[in-house]
């Protein structure tokens, strides 16, 4: 049974977004201003995990992908919506397409492979 989970919400009409935690049905999080969204980015990458007491990197790449909103902000910094393990690539693509439809922008897929 889960009592809390991290979520993301965006409101294109009010031009805002938020990361929030749902705790027993209540949403806890503050809204942030949202610059005009220019695209949805699907970025594939691999992480090298740190293991052991000494913090050594192990050669066990963890393939992942993130779904981000690209905005017209001057710093061109993306807003990460969700990170998926690569085995959930279909879910990442579905989310990217749904966001692209909501904001009426294109999806850009940057595949590491």
Residue pairs with C-beta under 8 A, 6 or more apart in sequence:
3 23
3 24
4 21
4 22
4 23
4 24
5 21
5 22
6 19
6 20
6 21
7 19
7 20
7 21
7 22
7 27
8 17
8 18
8 19
8 20
8 81
8 82
9 17
9 18
9 20
10 16
10 17
10 18
10 34
10 69
10 99
10 102
11 17
11 31
11 34
12 34
12 37
12 102
12 103
14 31
15 33
15 34
15 35
15 36
16 31
16 32
16 33
16 34
17 31
17 32
17 34
17 69
17 79
18 29
18 30
18 31
18 32
19 29
20 27
20 28
20 29
21 27
21 28
21 29
22 28
34 69
34 71
34 79
35 71
35 72
35 73
36 71
36 72
37 69
37 70
37 71
37 72
37 103
37 105
38 70
38 71
38 72
38 105
39 69
39 70
39 100
39 105
39 106
39 107
39 108
40 67
40 68
40 69
40 70
40 96
40 99
40 100
40 103
40 105
40 106
40 107
40 108
41 66
41 67
41 68
41 69
41 70
41 78
41 96
41 107
41 108
41 110
42 65
42 66
42 67
42 92
42 93
42 96
42 107
42 108
42 109
42 110
43 65
43 66
43 68
43 110
43 112
44 63
44 64
44 65
44 86
44 110
44 111
44 112
44 113
45 63
45 64
45 65
45 66
45 112
46 61
46 62
46 63
46 64
46 112
47 61
47 62
47 64
48 57
48 58
48 59
48 60
48 61
48 62
49 57
49 58
49 60
49 62
50 56
50 57
50 58
51 57
51 58
51 60
52 58
62 85
63 85
63 86
63 112
64 83
64 84
64 85
64 86
65 83
65 84
65 86
65 89
65 92
66 80
66 81
66 82
66 83
66 84
66 92
67 80
67 81
67 82
67 84
67 92
67 95
67 96
67 99
68 78
68 79
68 80
68 81
69 78
69 79
69 81
69 99
69 103
70 76
70 78
70 105
70 108
71 77
71 78
71 79
81 95
81 99
82 92
82 95
84 91
84 92
93 109
96 107
96 109
97 107
100 106
100 107
